Amino acid sequence: MNTTYTKSSFKALFLLLAIAAVTLISACGKSDTPVANYGSLSIYNASPSSTTYDAYINTTKANSAALPYAGGIKYAQLNTGTYDVKFTTAGETASIYTKNVAIATSAFSTLYLVGTSGNFDGLLLTDDFSNTSTEKAYVRFINLSPDAAALDLGIKDATTNLATNKAYKAYSGFVAVDPGAKVLEIKGASTTTVKATVERTLVKGTFYTVLAGGKVTPDANERTFNGQIIVHQ
């Protein structure tokens, strides 16, 4: 799940010209280049279910291996326009959830599968990597726990939080953080009660998303409340 973009690679992605034409979908690494009439989409499974899933962009399967909880697909380069992103139980073709997704020119987006059977949803976020310093790391927070109350995200021993009062499916922007080893604390909103922690050495020029996931009161075959981190690539 650990996937990485740096500030310099994002500048290259936006400024260089592509040589080869792309038809529908191709894998996009940190040195690849979205150009005019193309954007990029990554996909993650944030459903608390223990089930694994496949993802399709229109009729093209996007993953090579089934997506477990917190598993994902790095950015794929797509023609601008709209696509049906379909999730299925791994190895099957019937949709458990489908979302129509618009791809904008030179934009990076991430789609998160959230919720559980009978109540699936898709949260589509624009990943804004502009106007940032190569000397800082950047952290975003999303509350994707269906039965959790509002949450804050902070760094252990810091006096201010990175994100506050995020209800289910609410999220912050990317916040600048000094690089180095950090303990990221997911807390009840406006409290010091730590619900989950994520330990990570944050690298300058790199973008991270911290997810609150699982369920406070899980049913059978559901994951308990936890924290996860995505390193964007």
Backbone as JSON, one array per atom type, in Angstrom:
{
  "sequence": "MNTTYTKSSFKALFLLLAIAAVTLISACGKSDTPVANYGSLSIYNASPSSTTYDAYINTTKANSAALPYAGGIKYAQLNTGTYDVKFTTAGETASIYTKNVAIATSAFSTLYLVGTSGNFDGLLLTDDFSNTSTEKAYVRFINLSPDAAALDLGIKDATTNLATNKAYKAYSGFVAVDPGAKVLEIKGASTTTVKATVERTLVKGTFYTVLAGGKVTPDANERTFNGQIIVHQ",
  "N": [[0.81, -1.2, 0.0], [2.13, 1.15, 0.37], [2.89, 3.94, -1.34], [4.48, 6.36, -3.37], [4.86, 9.84, -3.97], [6.86, 12.64, -4.81], [7.51, 16.17, -4.36], [9.05, 17.24, -6.48], [8.63, 15.35, -8.48], [5.92, 15.66, -9.0], [5.86, 18.22, -10.13], [7.2, 17.66, -12.5], [5.37, 15.93, -13.63], [3.27, 17.61, -14.35], [4.43, 19.45, -16.09], [6.05, 18.39, -18.16], [6.07, 17.07, -21.58], [4.19, 14.42, -23.0], [5.3, 11.61, -24.9], [4.33, 9.21, -25.99], [1.11, 8.15, -27.11], [-1.87, 7.59, -25.16], [-4.41, 5.22, -24.81], [-6.98, 4.03, -23.41], [-6.47, 3.26, -20.63], [-3.61, 3.36, -18.61], [-0.85, 2.32, -16.57], [0.45, 4.6, -14.2], [3.3, 5.96, -13.08], [5.55, 7.68, -10.77], [7.2, 9.12, -12.42], [5.83, 9.44, -14.75], [3.63, 11.21, -17.08], [0.85, 13.11, -16.93], [-0.9, 14.76, -19.5], [-2.27, 17.32, -21.7], [-5.71, 16.76, -21.99], [-5.69, 14.46, -20.48], [-6.05, 12.82, -17.31], [-5.5, 11.57, -13.92], [-6.22, 8.68, -11.95], [-6.53, 7.06, -8.84], [-7.39, 4.19, -6.83], [-8.88, 2.95, -3.87], [-9.63, 0.44, -1.42], [-11.58, 0.99, 1.21], [-13.54, -0.14, 2.7], [-14.86, -1.57, 5.67], [-15.29, -4.28, 5.62], [-14.22, -7.73, 5.6], [-14.03, -8.84, 3.15], [-12.52, -9.2, -0.1], [-11.96, -7.22, -3.09], [-12.53, -6.54, -6.61], [-11.8, -4.0, -9.04], [-13.17, -2.16, -11.69], [-12.65, -0.08, -14.49], [-14.83, 1.36, -16.51], [-15.16, -1.26, -18.66], [-12.74, -2.39, -18.17], [-10.6, -4.25, -16.18], [-8.99, -3.03, -13.34], [-7.21, -3.79, -11.36], [-4.54, -6.07, -10.6], [-4.35, -7.94, -8.62], [-6.62, -9.07, -6.09], [-8.26, -6.57, -4.1], [-7.53, -5.99, -0.83], [-8.66, -4.88, 2.46], [-7.73, -1.53, 2.82], [-6.07, -1.78, 0.69], [-4.89, -0.82, -2.59], [-4.85, 0.78, -5.86], [-2.35, 2.24, -7.77], [-1.96, 5.53, -9.27], [-3.64, 5.7, -12.35], [-3.47, 6.62, -15.74], [-5.82, 8.4, -17.6], [-7.98, 9.18, -20.37], [-9.53, 12.4, -20.44], [-12.88, 12.86, -19.25], [-15.89, 10.96, -18.52], [-16.3, 8.07, -16.47], [-17.46, 4.79, -15.61], [-16.84, 3.42, -12.6], [-16.58, 0.32, -11.35], [-17.09, -1.82, -8.64], [-16.53, -5.14, -7.63], [-17.14, -8.24, -5.87], [-14.2, -10.08, -5.27], [-13.11, -11.92, -8.06], [-15.6, -12.17, -9.17], [-18.23, -10.85, -11.32], [-20.49, -9.32, -10.97], [-21.77, -6.17, -10.02], [-21.12, -4.68, -6.91], [-21.06, -2.13, -6.17], [-21.22, 0.84, -8.05], [-19.78, 3.74, -9.4], [-20.08, 6.82, -11.1], [-17.48, 8.58, -12.48], [-15.79, 11.6, -12.99], [-13.09, 12.61, -14.94], [-10.69, 15.05, -14.93], [-8.68, 17.37, -16.85], [-5.23, 17.0, -16.38], [-5.57, 16.53, -13.69], [-5.29, 14.93, -10.48], [-6.93, 12.3, -8.88], [-8.54, 10.43, -6.24], [-10.4, 7.54, -5.58], [-12.32, 6.19, -3.04], [-13.61, 3.18, -1.88], [-16.21, 2.81, 0.34], [-18.1, 2.03, 3.35], [-20.44, -0.74, 3.87], [-21.82, -3.97, 2.9], [-24.86, -3.56, 1.19], [-24.9, -0.93, 1.84], [-22.9, 0.44, 0.49], [-20.64, 3.01, -0.67], [-18.99, 5.57, -2.6], [-16.23, 7.61, -2.19], [-14.95, 10.31, -3.73], [-12.05, 12.09, -4.14], [-10.25, 15.05, -4.95], [-6.84, 15.24, -5.45], [-4.76, 17.52, -4.42], [-1.78, 18.69, -5.24], [-0.42, 21.03, -5.51], [1.39, 24.18, -5.09], [3.26, 23.79, -2.92], [5.92, 23.06, -0.56], [9.15, 21.64, -1.03], [10.47, 21.04, 1.25], [8.84, 20.18, 3.25], [6.65, 17.61, 4.57], [3.38, 16.34, 3.71], [0.14, 15.99, 4.99], [-3.03, 14.52, 4.94], [-6.33, 14.0, 6.28], [-8.93, 11.59, 6.61], [-12.09, 10.59, 7.71], [-13.27, 7.5, 7.63], [-14.73, 5.63, 8.97], [-17.68, 4.0, 9.44], [-19.36, 4.01, 11.76], [-18.21, 5.65, 13.59], [-17.89, 8.49, 15.77], [-17.36, 12.07, 15.29], [-13.98, 12.97, 14.49], [-10.58, 13.87, 15.37], [-7.28, 14.57, 14.08], [-4.0, 14.36, 15.15], [-0.52, 15.03, 15.97], [1.52, 13.18, 18.12], [2.26, 14.72, 21.17], [2.2, 17.24, 20.05], [0.91, 20.61, 20.02], [-1.22, 21.55, 18.56], [-3.84, 20.34, 16.41], [-3.83, 18.48, 13.29], [-6.12, 18.09, 11.83], [-9.59, 18.61, 12.45], [-12.66, 17.63, 14.01], [-13.92, 15.83, 12.14], [-16.47, 14.26, 10.62], [-18.06, 11.15, 9.55], [-16.91, 10.33, 6.36], [-15.94, 12.87, 5.99], [-13.21, 15.18, 5.4], [-9.87, 16.55, 5.48], [-7.74, 19.12, 4.0], [-4.45, 18.79, 2.47], [-1.94, 19.14, 4.86], [0.91, 20.95, 5.87], [3.76, 19.44, 7.32], [6.54, 19.03, 9.47], [9.22, 16.99, 8.35], [10.16, 13.61, 9.39], [10.26, 11.09, 12.05], [7.09, 10.21, 13.22], [4.3, 9.93, 15.44], [1.13, 9.55, 14.64], [-1.96, 10.55, 15.82], [-5.24, 9.47, 16.08], [-8.07, 10.9, 17.29], [-10.91, 11.31, 19.5], [-13.22, 13.87, 18.63], [-12.34, 17.09, 19.73], [-11.24, 16.14, 22.08], [-8.78, 14.5, 24.19], [-8.63, 11.85, 23.93], [-7.22, 9.08, 22.62], [-7.93, 7.15, 19.85], [-6.81, 5.54, 17.9], [-3.56, 4.87, 16.53], [-0.99, 5.8, 14.17], [2.16, 5.05, 13.11], [4.87, 6.57, 11.52], [7.63, 7.44, 9.44], [7.88, 10.48, 8.15], [8.52, 11.79, 4.99], [10.19, 14.46, 3.43], [8.61, 16.5, 0.96], [6.71, 14.63, 0.27], [3.45, 13.14, 0.01], [0.77, 12.26, 2.09], [-2.08, 10.32, 3.09], [-4.03, 9.9, 5.89], [-6.18, 7.49, 7.12], [-9.07, 6.97, 9.05], [-10.49, 3.99, 9.82], [-12.39, 0.86, 9.59], [-14.71, -0.37, 12.11], [-16.3, 0.91, 15.03], [-18.04, -0.68, 16.47], [-17.92, -3.57, 15.32], [-19.53, -5.88, 13.07], [-19.78, -9.46, 12.48], [-17.08, -10.59, 10.48], [-16.16, -8.05, 9.93], [-13.86, -5.33, 10.24], [-12.21, -4.06, 13.15], [-12.11, -0.73, 14.58], [-9.53, 1.36, 13.31], [-6.37, 2.83, 12.28], [-4.95, 3.88, 9.18], [-2.42, 4.48, 6.68], [-1.79, 6.09, 3.62], [0.59, 6.44, 1.1], [1.03, 8.61, -1.41], [1.01, 7.64, -4.81]],
  "CA": [[0.0, 0.0, 0.0], [2.96, 2.32, 0.46], [3.14, 4.45, -2.68], [5.16, 7.61, -3.08], [5.12, 10.93, -4.9], [7.58, 13.76, -4.25], [7.15, 17.46, -4.95], [9.69, 17.43, -7.78], [8.02, 14.49, -9.48], [4.64, 16.24, -9.39], [6.13, 19.31, -11.07], [7.5, 17.05, -13.79], [4.14, 15.37, -14.19], [2.43, 18.65, -14.92], [5.11, 20.34, -17.02], [6.66, 17.73, -19.32], [5.17, 16.61, -22.65], [4.22, 12.98, -23.23], [5.68, 11.21, -26.26], [3.45, 8.15, -26.49], [-0.32, 8.35, -26.88], [-2.51, 6.65, -24.27], [-5.75, 4.98, -25.32], [-7.97, 4.1, -22.35], [-5.93, 3.23, -19.28], [-2.26, 2.84, -18.48], [-0.3, 2.57, -15.25], [1.1, 5.91, -14.15], [4.23, 6.05, -11.98], [5.87, 9.04, -10.36], [7.9, 9.82, -13.49], [4.97, 9.55, -15.92], [3.23, 12.58, -17.35], [-0.46, 13.49, -17.45], [-0.8, 15.91, -20.39], [-3.56, 17.84, -22.11], [-6.75, 15.76, -22.24], [-5.53, 13.3, -19.62], [-5.96, 12.97, -15.87], [-5.05, 10.35, -13.26], [-7.13, 8.17, -10.92], [-6.16, 5.91, -8.02], [-8.56, 3.57, -6.23], [-8.58, 2.23, -2.64], [-10.69, -0.24, -0.69], [-11.65, 1.4, 2.61], [-14.67, -0.79, 3.35], [-14.41, -2.36, 6.82], [-15.53, -5.7, 5.4], [-13.04, -8.57, 5.38], [-14.08, -9.29, 1.76], [-11.64, -8.53, -1.06], [-12.73, -6.71, -4.21], [-11.94, -6.12, -7.87], [-12.27, -2.71, -9.53], [-13.2, -2.02, -13.15], [-12.89, 1.24, -15.07], [-15.69, 0.89, -17.59], [-15.11, -2.73, -18.69], [-11.35, -2.82, -18.0], [-10.22, -4.54, -14.8], [-7.89, -2.13, -13.01], [-6.28, -4.4, -10.4], [-3.99, -7.37, -10.96], [-4.65, -8.81, -7.48], [-7.79, -8.6, -5.36], [-7.96, -5.47, -3.19], [-7.93, -6.19, 0.56], [-8.86, -3.64, 3.19], [-6.63, -0.56, 2.72], [-5.3, -2.01, -0.53], [-5.27, 0.11, -3.64], [-4.26, 0.82, -7.19], [-1.71, 3.53, -7.95], [-2.58, 6.37, -10.3], [-3.73, 5.29, -13.75], [-3.68, 7.76, -16.63], [-7.05, 8.21, -18.36], [-8.52, 10.29, -21.14], [-10.54, 13.17, -19.72], [-14.24, 12.42, -19.53], [-16.54, 10.26, -17.43], [-16.11, 6.62, -16.45], [-18.1, 4.01, -14.57], [-15.92, 2.6, -11.81], [-17.39, -0.75, -10.77], [-16.47, -2.73, -7.68], [-17.15, -6.46, -7.52], [-16.45, -9.19, -5.02], [-13.06, -10.61, -6.03], [-13.37, -13.09, -8.87], [-16.95, -12.14, -9.72], [-18.44, -9.74, -12.26], [-21.66, -8.52, -10.59], [-21.42, -4.95, -9.29], [-21.61, -4.41, -5.55], [-21.2, -0.67, -6.14], [-20.68, 1.5, -9.23], [-19.82, 5.2, -9.32], [-19.67, 7.56, -12.28], [-16.35, 9.43, -12.08], [-15.33, 12.54, -14.01], [-11.64, 12.81, -14.96], [-10.39, 16.38, -15.45], [-7.35, 17.51, -17.44], [-4.06, 17.15, -15.51], [-5.96, 16.39, -12.28], [-5.12, 13.67, -9.77], [-8.08, 12.01, -8.03], [-8.57, 9.11, -5.61], [-11.73, 7.04, -5.24], [-12.32, 5.25, -1.92], [-14.8, 2.39, -1.62], [-16.49, 2.91, 1.77], [-19.35, 1.4, 3.76], [-20.52, -2.19, 3.9], [-22.83, -4.56, 2.03], [-26.16, -2.91, 1.28], [-24.73, 0.5, 2.11], [-21.62, 0.89, -0.07], [-20.58, 4.34, -1.26], [-17.68, 5.91, -3.11], [-15.8, 8.97, -1.89], [-13.98, 10.75, -4.73], [-11.34, 13.29, -3.71], [-9.2, 15.62, -5.78], [-5.56, 15.27, -4.74], [-4.15, 18.79, -4.82], [-0.36, 18.67, -4.9], [0.16, 22.3, -5.96], [1.75, 25.24, -4.13], [3.82, 23.18, -1.74], [7.37, 23.16, -0.39], [9.86, 20.36, -1.02], [11.08, 20.85, 2.56], [7.81, 19.7, 4.17], [5.75, 16.52, 4.21], [1.98, 16.81, 3.67], [-0.75, 14.97, 5.55], [-4.48, 14.73, 4.86], [-7.06, 13.07, 7.14], [-10.29, 11.25, 6.22], [-12.81, 9.68, 8.6], [-14.0, 6.52, 6.83], [-15.33, 4.64, 9.86], [-19.11, 4.3, 9.33], [-20.08, 4.22, 13.02], [-17.43, 6.49, 14.51], [-18.24, 9.9, 15.93], [-16.4, 12.97, 14.67], [-12.62, 12.67, 14.9], [-9.46, 14.77, 15.12], [-5.98, 13.96, 13.83], [-2.89, 15.16, 15.64], [0.78, 14.38, 16.15], [1.79, 13.01, 19.54], [2.96, 15.79, 21.88], [2.01, 18.54, 19.4], [-0.08, 21.43, 20.72], [-2.37, 21.77, 17.69], [-4.19, 19.2, 15.57], [-3.74, 18.63, 11.84], [-7.5, 18.11, 11.33], [-10.51, 18.6, 13.58], [-14.11, 17.47, 13.92], [-14.27, 15.22, 10.86], [-17.49, 13.22, 10.68], [-17.91, 10.1, 8.55], [-16.68, 10.77, 4.98], [-15.38, 14.23, 5.95], [-11.76, 15.12, 5.17], [-9.12, 17.81, 5.49], [-6.78, 19.27, 2.92], [-3.09, 18.42, 2.85], [-1.37, 20.08, 5.82], [2.36, 20.86, 5.93], [4.29, 18.87, 8.55], [7.98, 18.82, 9.43], [9.54, 15.58, 8.13], [10.76, 12.88, 10.5], [9.45, 10.04, 12.67], [5.91, 10.77, 13.87], [3.17, 9.12, 15.87], [-0.1, 10.26, 14.29], [-3.0, 10.11, 16.75], [-6.65, 9.69, 15.74], [-8.69, 11.16, 18.59], [-12.27, 11.82, 19.52], [-13.23, 15.32, 18.37], [-12.24, 18.01, 20.86], [-10.8, 15.42, 23.27], [-7.42, 13.96, 24.13], [-8.78, 10.4, 23.92], [-6.65, 8.51, 21.4], [-8.68, 5.98, 19.39], [-5.9, 4.71, 17.11], [-2.32, 5.57, 16.16], [-0.25, 5.37, 12.99], [3.55, 5.48, 13.2], [5.44, 6.7, 10.17], [8.65, 8.44, 9.19], [7.39, 11.32, 7.06], [9.61, 12.22, 4.11], [9.91, 15.77, 2.85], [8.15, 16.49, -0.41], [5.85, 13.46, 0.06], [2.05, 13.37, 0.37], [0.19, 11.13, 2.8], [-3.45, 10.39, 3.58], [-4.33, 9.05, 7.04], [-7.57, 7.06, 7.14], [-9.71, 6.27, 10.16], [-11.3, 2.97, 9.17], [-12.98, -0.16, 10.44], [-15.92, 0.03, 12.83], [-16.22, 0.93, 16.49], [-18.76, -1.89, 16.87], [-17.97, -4.35, 14.08], [-20.25, -7.13, 12.95], [-18.92, -10.57, 12.05], [-16.37, -10.36, 9.21], [-15.82, -6.64, 9.77], [-12.65, -4.96, 10.96], [-12.36, -3.11, 14.23], [-11.63, 0.62, 14.31], [-8.07, 1.38, 13.15], [-5.81, 3.88, 11.43], [-4.13, 3.45, 8.04], [-1.78, 5.59, 5.97], [-1.5, 5.93, 2.2], [1.63, 7.3, 0.56], [0.45, 8.76, -2.74], [1.78, 7.35, -6.03]],
  "C": [[0.85, 1.26, 0.0], [3.37, 2.77, -0.93], [3.54, 5.9, -2.56], [5.21, 8.56, -4.25], [5.9, 12.01, -4.15], [7.19, 15.03, -4.97], [7.77, 17.63, -6.33], [9.05, 16.57, -8.85], [6.67, 15.02, -9.91], [4.84, 17.4, -10.36], [6.41, 18.74, -12.46], [6.25, 16.51, -14.44], [3.31, 16.42, -14.89], [3.1, 19.42, -16.05], [5.69, 19.66, -18.26], [5.61, 17.34, -20.36], [5.31, 15.11, -22.81], [4.58, 12.69, -24.67], [4.68, 10.2, -26.81], [2.0, 8.47, -26.18], [-0.85, 7.26, -25.98], [-3.93, 6.46, -24.75], [-6.77, 5.08, -24.2], [-7.32, 4.22, -20.99], [-4.51, 2.69, -19.31], [-1.76, 3.16, -17.1], [0.52, 3.84, -15.28], [1.99, 5.96, -12.92], [4.63, 7.49, -11.72], [6.65, 9.8, -11.42], [7.08, 9.94, -14.76], [4.28, 10.9, -15.96], [1.79, 12.71, -17.82], [-0.32, 14.75, -18.3], [-2.19, 16.37, -20.75], [-4.48, 16.7, -22.5], [-6.57, 14.46, -21.48], [-5.55, 13.72, -18.16], [-5.58, 11.64, -15.26], [-5.98, 9.99, -12.11], [-6.47, 7.02, -10.18], [-7.4, 5.44, -7.27], [-8.12, 2.8, -4.99], [-9.83, 1.61, -2.04], [-10.63, 0.17, 0.77], [-12.89, 0.85, 3.3], [-14.18, -1.61, 4.53], [-14.63, -3.85, 6.68], [-14.22, -6.46, 5.21], [-12.99, -9.12, 3.95], [-13.05, -8.54, 0.92], [-12.43, -8.22, -2.33], [-11.86, -6.55, -5.45], [-12.54, -4.78, -8.26], [-12.14, -2.66, -11.04], [-13.4, -0.56, -13.51], [-13.55, 1.01, -16.42], [-15.61, -0.64, -17.6], [-13.71, -3.28, -18.46], [-11.04, -3.05, -16.53], [-8.96, -3.76, -14.47], [-6.86, -2.75, -12.09], [-5.8, -5.75, -10.91], [-4.21, -8.4, -9.86], [-5.82, -8.21, -6.72], [-7.4, -7.56, -4.31], [-8.45, -5.81, -1.78], [-8.26, -4.84, 1.21], [-7.58, -2.8, 3.16], [-5.71, -0.84, 1.54], [-5.77, -1.11, -1.65], [-4.5, -0.07, -4.92], [-3.63, 2.2, -7.37], [-2.33, 4.26, -9.13], [-2.5, 5.74, -11.68], [-4.07, 6.51, -14.59], [-4.86, 7.46, -17.56], [-7.32, 9.41, -19.25], [-9.49, 11.09, -20.27], [-11.93, 12.75, -20.16], [-14.81, 11.71, -18.32], [-16.41, 8.75, -17.6], [-17.0, 6.01, -15.37], [-17.05, 3.16, -13.89], [-16.77, 1.59, -11.04], [-16.54, -1.59, -9.82], [-17.25, -4.04, -7.66], [-16.46, -7.24, -6.41], [-15.37, -9.87, -5.86], [-13.44, -11.89, -6.77], [-14.74, -13.16, -9.48], [-17.11, -10.92, -10.63], [-19.62, -8.85, -11.88], [-21.23, -7.34, -9.73], [-21.98, -4.98, -7.87], [-21.75, -2.91, -5.32], [-20.55, -0.11, -7.4], [-20.84, 3.01, -9.08], [-19.36, 5.8, -10.63], [-18.65, 8.61, -11.86], [-15.94, 10.3, -13.25], [-13.82, 12.75, -13.85], [-11.35, 14.14, -15.65], [-8.95, 16.44, -15.95], [-6.29, 17.79, -16.38], [-4.37, 17.01, -14.03], [-5.62, 15.0, -11.77], [-6.31, 13.47, -8.85], [-7.91, 10.63, -7.42], [-10.0, 8.77, -5.24], [-11.59, 5.98, -4.15], [-13.65, 4.51, -1.87], [-15.02, 2.37, -0.11], [-17.83, 2.23, 2.06], [-19.28, -0.11, 3.68], [-21.68, -2.66, 3.03], [-24.21, -3.97, 2.27], [-26.08, -1.42, 1.51], [-23.36, 0.98, 1.62], [-21.76, 2.3, -0.63], [-19.17, 4.53, -1.8], [-17.37, 7.36, -2.81], [-14.69, 9.34, -2.87], [-13.37, 12.07, -4.29], [-10.36, 13.74, -4.79], [-7.94, 15.74, -4.94], [-4.77, 16.48, -5.23], [-2.71, 18.83, -4.32], [0.34, 19.99, -5.26], [0.56, 23.19, -4.79], [2.28, 24.68, -2.82], [5.34, 23.28, -1.74], [7.99, 21.78, -0.39], [10.51, 20.08, 0.33], [10.11, 20.32, 3.6], [7.21, 18.39, 3.66], [4.33, 17.05, 4.32], [1.05, 15.68, 4.05], [-2.19, 15.42, 5.43], [-5.16, 13.67, 5.73], [-8.47, 12.86, 6.62], [-10.88, 10.3, 7.26], [-13.67, 8.76, 7.74], [-14.53, 5.37, 7.68], [-16.83, 4.91, 9.95], [-19.82, 4.6, 10.64], [-19.28, 5.02, 14.03], [-18.04, 7.88, 14.61], [-17.18, 10.75, 15.24], [-15.02, 12.78, 15.31], [-11.66, 13.82, 14.6], [-8.23, 13.94, 14.75], [-4.9, 14.89, 14.34], [-1.61, 14.36, 15.63], [1.06, 14.32, 17.64], [2.68, 14.14, 20.06], [2.88, 17.15, 21.19], [0.88, 19.3, 20.1], [-1.32, 21.72, 19.87], [-2.59, 20.54, 16.82], [-4.0, 19.52, 14.09], [-5.13, 18.73, 11.21], [-8.43, 17.98, 12.52], [-11.94, 18.33, 13.14], [-14.56, 16.9, 12.57], [-15.25, 14.07, 11.08], [-17.23, 12.18, 9.59], [-17.91, 10.69, 7.14], [-16.23, 12.22, 4.87], [-13.86, 14.14, 5.93], [-11.17, 16.51, 5.25], [-8.39, 17.97, 4.17], [-5.43, 18.74, 3.37], [-2.48, 19.53, 3.7], [0.14, 19.86, 5.88], [2.82, 20.39, 7.31], [5.8, 18.75, 8.4], [8.27, 17.33, 9.21], [10.17, 14.95, 9.36], [9.8, 11.83, 11.05], [8.32, 10.67, 13.47], [5.0, 9.65, 14.35], [1.92, 9.95, 15.62], [-1.23, 9.67, 15.11], [-4.39, 10.48, 16.22], [-7.41, 9.77, 17.05], [-10.16, 11.51, 18.43], [-12.25, 13.33, 19.36], [-13.23, 16.11, 19.67], [-11.9, 17.3, 22.17], [-9.34, 15.04, 23.11], [-7.44, 12.43, 24.1], [-8.3, 9.83, 22.58], [-7.37, 7.21, 21.06], [-7.8, 5.01, 18.61], [-4.66, 5.54, 16.79], [-1.74, 4.97, 14.88], [1.16, 5.92, 13.13], [4.17, 5.48, 11.81], [6.58, 7.71, 10.2], [8.22, 9.22, 7.95], [8.58, 11.9, 6.29], [9.25, 13.54, 3.47], [9.53, 15.64, 1.38], [7.19, 15.36, -0.74], [4.47, 13.72, 0.64], [1.44, 12.1, 0.94], [-1.29, 11.39, 3.09], [-3.59, 9.4, 4.73], [-5.82, 8.77, 7.04], [-7.93, 6.54, 8.52], [-10.68, 5.28, 9.54], [-11.79, 1.92, 10.15], [-14.23, 0.36, 11.12], [-15.69, -0.03, 14.34], [-16.9, -0.32, 17.06], [-18.92, -2.77, 15.63], [-18.89, -5.55, 14.19], [-19.26, -8.24, 12.59], [-18.34, -10.25, 10.68], [-16.16, -8.88, 8.9], [-14.63, -6.3, 10.66], [-12.96, -3.95, 12.06], [-11.75, -1.76, 13.84], [-10.11, 0.63, 14.28], [-7.66, 2.6, 12.33], [-4.92, 3.28, 10.36], [-3.49, 4.69, 7.41], [-1.49, 5.19, 4.53], [-0.41, 6.91, 1.82], [1.35, 7.42, -0.93], [1.45, 8.47, -3.85], [0.83, 7.14, -7.19]]
}
